[in-house]
Amino acid sequence: MITLFMVAVLVLFIKIVLLTVKMTWGITKAICFIIFLPLVLIILAFSGIMVLAVPFVVFALLGTFLIPMVKWI
């Protein structure tokens, strides 16, 4: 009976660890997209490298609008 309890506790612990990894990865992606991408684009625009800034904007827009649509299909 104790063995069954220990296995259940171990499974619960693993599931909680995996959940925290998924949540922190989602939060990290959101922070990078909301804060760091616009910051990089502003720095590129002010430094005169619009040739690099425009594709970043295009890829960001594609990633924002197309990737969620593909996940539902």
Secondary structure as the mmCIF struct_conf table of DSSP 4:
data_model
#
loop_
_struct_conf.conf_type_id
_struct_conf.id
_struct_conf.beg_label_comp_id
_struct_conf.beg_label_asym_id
_struct_conf.beg_label_seq_id
_struct_conf.end_label_comp_id
_struct_conf.end_label_asym_id
_struct_conf.end_label_seq_id
HELX_RH_AL_P HELX_RH_AL_P1 ILE A 2 ILE A 31
HELX_RH_PI_P HELX_RH_PI_P1 CYS A 32 PHE A 36
HELX_RH_AL_P HELX_RH_AL_P2 LEU A 37 SER A 47
TURN_TY1_P TURN_TY1_P1 GLY A 48 GLY A 48
HELX_RH_AL_P HELX_RH_AL_P3 MET A 50 PHE A 65
TURN_TY1_P TURN_TY1_P2 LEU A 66 LEU A 66
HELX_RH_AL_P HELX_RH_AL_P4 ILE A 67 TRP A 72
#
